[in-house]
Amino acid sequence: MTDEFPVHPKHAAKDRFGKGALHAAHDITAALAEAGVEDDGAVVLRTDGKRPKLADLEKLLDDTLAEDADDAPAPGNPEDAPETGNRGAPGH
């Protein structure tokens, strides 16, 4: 069977968040290196304070998906579509 199952929107939102977090960490590291700051490998982990609940995370994902839906271009209008960075790729 070669058909792929559709990706659940909440899973896609989680993947986008993870990718964004990795890019942010990379950008911070690159900026520190450019500024000549030596990487000491220290990571700050807060263990005090309020712990978010799974329901809070689900609400955050739902809110993000709602914002994405509001920002989506009208169907059939490719000029309103966001840049994907795929120019020159086959089929684009």
N, C-alpha and C positions, 0 to 999 in steps of 0.2 A: 504494500500500500504506500503510494508516494504522496498522497494528499496530506498536507500539514493542517493541524488543528489551529483555529484562530487563537490569537493571544488575548487573554483577558485584559481589559483596559487597566485594571489596578496593577497587574503584573508589569504592563508596559510603563506605567507611571513610576513604579518602583525602579525599573531598569533605567529610566531617564534620570531619576534622582541619583542613583548610584554612579552613572556615567558623569553627571554634572559634578558630583562630589570629587570624583577622581580627577577630573579636569581642573577643578579649583585647587586641589592639593598640588597638582603638577605646576599650575601657574604660580602658586605661592613659593614652591621650591625654586622655580626658575627665577623669580624676582629676587629671592634671597641670594641665589648664586650670582646674579648680575650685580647686586649691591655689594658683593664681596663678603657676605655674612657666612661664616662657617657653619655647616650643619652639625649640630651636636647630637642629633638623633632623639632629642627629648620630645615626648608626646605628653600632652596634658589631658588627663582623663578625670573628669569631675565625678566623684562618687557620692557627693552630698547633694541635698536638694531633692526636689520632686522628680519622680520617675514617670515619664509619660506612659499612659495605658495604651493597649492595642486599639481601643476604641478611638483614642485621640489620633493615632496614626491613620486609622481608616478614614476619619473625618478629614484629615489633611489631604489624603489621596483623593477623596471625593470632591473636595473643594478645588483641588488642582485640576482634576478632570473636567469639572464644570467650567473653570476658567478656559481650559483648552477648547472646550466645545463652543464657548462664546467667541473665541478668537479664530475659530475655523473659518476658512473662506466659503462663500456660497457655492453650492454644487454647480459644476459646469463652468466655473469662471477661473481658468488657470492663471490669469494675471494677478489674482488676489492670493494665490498660493505662496507660502513662505519659501525662501531659498532653501534648497536641500544640499547644495554643494556637490551635486552629481552632474554638473555640466560636462559634456564630452563623454559621459559614460554611455554605453550602448542603450538605446531606447529613450534617451533624454535629449 
